[in-house]
Amino acid sequence: MYIPKMLLDFFKIAGCVVFYCSAVVAKEYAYVANAGSNTVSVIDTLSKQVSATVAVGNSPAGVAITPDGKSAYVANSASNTVSIIDISNNIVSATVTVGNSPQSIAITPDGKFAYVTNYSDSSVSVIDVSSNLVISTVSVGIGPFGVAITPDGKTAYVANSGSHNVSVINTLTHQVSAVTVGLGPFGVAITPDGKSTYVTNSADNTVSIINVLNNTVSSVVTVGQGPQGVAITPDGKSAYVTNFPYNTVNVINTASLQVSTIIVGGALFGVAITSDGKAAYVTNIAGTVSVIDTSIGEVTGTIAVGSQPTGLAITPPPLATKLKNAVSNFSNIYPQKGS
């Protein structure tokens, strides 16, 4: 399909103008759950400094941010609640009671529902984001921890650390199937193209890769000891895996499945990556967050946060960044004649 150059240039100019204007004012923030101090540290990723500290429930574990960037959902594992932080003022605007020992949260791409794993209940609470009410409780495997949702919003993947499998939840019907993985599955991440789900197996030092099309394990990758968190770069080329209680991050090349290692702090847990893919933020239980420059594979900064930081999430990219990426993808799909 040929797109006239004038029209394509318009898209490019519009994207660049909006991107420029937004880049001046828009920032990304990392929201870090501090289990030992019952707080969330808010890190300005530009200055790499803590800009706010928010009191939440007891032993906050997991964090997820709505796609519109307006709210952060925090699972408080010791108070069986989820705190909702209004990102505009970093004040807790609501608290939702869920199951026992909530650990991780994932929000559907349309921003309508939050899925919360309840470790001690072997269940997942589904919160209606518009009302902040639990509308459903889904039974899964034993000891659910990590959760992730496919880009199309149709499927939630839940790592069940006690039953050594992954529950696959149909988000429309809440019907559940299971995929057997390694021992002690913990973290979950899905590639941006929605084709593969990466699951860290904390007890056998591997990562299982699930083919989303048929929900079978297509590959198993050996990593460091005690793999916990996992995050995938926006371009889908690399998966970052933290090893707890050790001081290494493994980087899996998603094409070749080769593994490299980065030395970081001690007792690593959670990991999140900025929208431009240039930095990975890693929580160290000792009370810091390490910033990894993904282009060189080295730690370039260490930020003091609260006590025992665990899960974290980074606010979504501004609309202009999404538009710029969309224009780039558009150009790739419909190249100009002679290009």
LINZI-V159729 format. One line per field, one symbol per residue. burial: + if it has 24 or more other ideal C-beta (glycine too) atoms within 12 Angstrom, else -. Layout:
burial->???
//
This chain:
burial->-------+--+---+--++------++++++++++++++++++++--+-+++++-++++++++++++-+-+++++++-+++++++-+--+-+-+++-++++++++++++-+-+++++++-+++++++-+--+-+-++++++++++++++++-+-+++++++++++++++-+--+-+-++-++++++++++++-+-+++++++-+++++++-+--+-+++++-++++++++++++-+-+++++++-+++++++-+--+-++++-++-++++++++++++++++++++++++++-+----+-++++++++++++++++++-++++++-+------------
//
